[in-house]
Amino acid sequence: MKRPTKEVGISSVDSLVDKSFDMYDAVYDYNLRLESGEELNDEEMDLLEQISHDSELLSAYAIEAAEDIDGRSVFRQGKALLNLNRAKKALTYCLVTTKEILIE
């Protein structure tokens, strides 16, 4: 999944997108390591638990960020919605994958 390359100039949206993809990158890396047979240490497992929790919080915050789009130009609204949708997909990946890893 590709991180959006440009910010939209709406701080709540840009912040949510950045945080979502930072977590996505970490979870993706941990998942690749696990698939290659590597084991994660306790600190990394704790980080995954925190990411799982933060993913849930950010998913709820996405609704508020979407409200900040109202009143902006059509172009900015479109770009912001695209970025938010990518962030939601990244958060969904984080939630699903961290829960799978933590259950194992």
N, C-alpha and C positions, 0 to 999 in steps of 0.2 A: 504494500500500500504506500502510495507516495504522499509525502508531506506537502501541503500547499506551499508554493514557492513565494507567494507575495502576501503581505498582510493587507487587510481591507481598511484599516484605519478606524475600526471600532474596537476599542481596547478590550471590552469583555469578550468579544468574539476571538480576537487575535490571541488573547491570553489563554482562553479555553483550548484553542487549536494547538498552541505551543505545548501546553501541559499534556494534552491528550497524546500528541505524537511523541513527546519525551517518554511517556509511560509505554506507549506502543513499542518504541524502539527497544526499551529495556526488556519488556516481556518477550518480544520477538527473539532477541539475543539469547535470553535464558531458555526459551523453548528450543531453539536450534541446538544449544549446548546439550540439553537433555536428550534430544533426538539422536545426537551423535554418541550417546552413552555416558556423557559426563554427569557427575552428580553435583548438585548445588549444596553449598554449605549453609549453616543455620542463619547466618547474616543475610544471605541471598534469599532464603525462604521467608525470612521476616520482611524483607523488602517487597517480595511478591504479595505478602499479606497486606502490606500498606498500600501497594498499587491497586489491589483488588478493592479495598475500602475507598481509596481516592477516586477510582473509576466510577463507583456508585455515586459519590458526591458530585463529581463533574457531570455525570449524566443528568442529574437533577438540575444542576446549574445551567445546563444547555438551554433549558426552557427560558430562563431569565435572559440569557445572552441573545436568544432569538427575538425577544421582545425589544431589545436595543436596536434591532435592525429597522423597525418601523420609523418612517419619516426620513429615511435616507434616500439617496438617488436610486433609481431603478437598477443602474449598473452596480452600485455598491451593494444593494440588497441581494442581487443575484450572486455576486461573488461571495458575499458573507454566507448566504445559504449553502452554496457549494462547499465552502470551507467547513461550515458547521456539520454538514452531512458527512464529510470525510472524517471529521473529529468523532462523530457519533459511531461511525464504523470502527475507528481505532479503539474507542472506549468499549464497544461491544466485544471486539477481539480480546482486549485486556481482561474484561470480566470473565468471558468464557474460558480463556486459556489459563488465567491464574487459578480459577476454580478447579480446572482439570489437573493442573500441576499440584495444587495443594491437596487434592483428594488422593493422589497416587501415593 
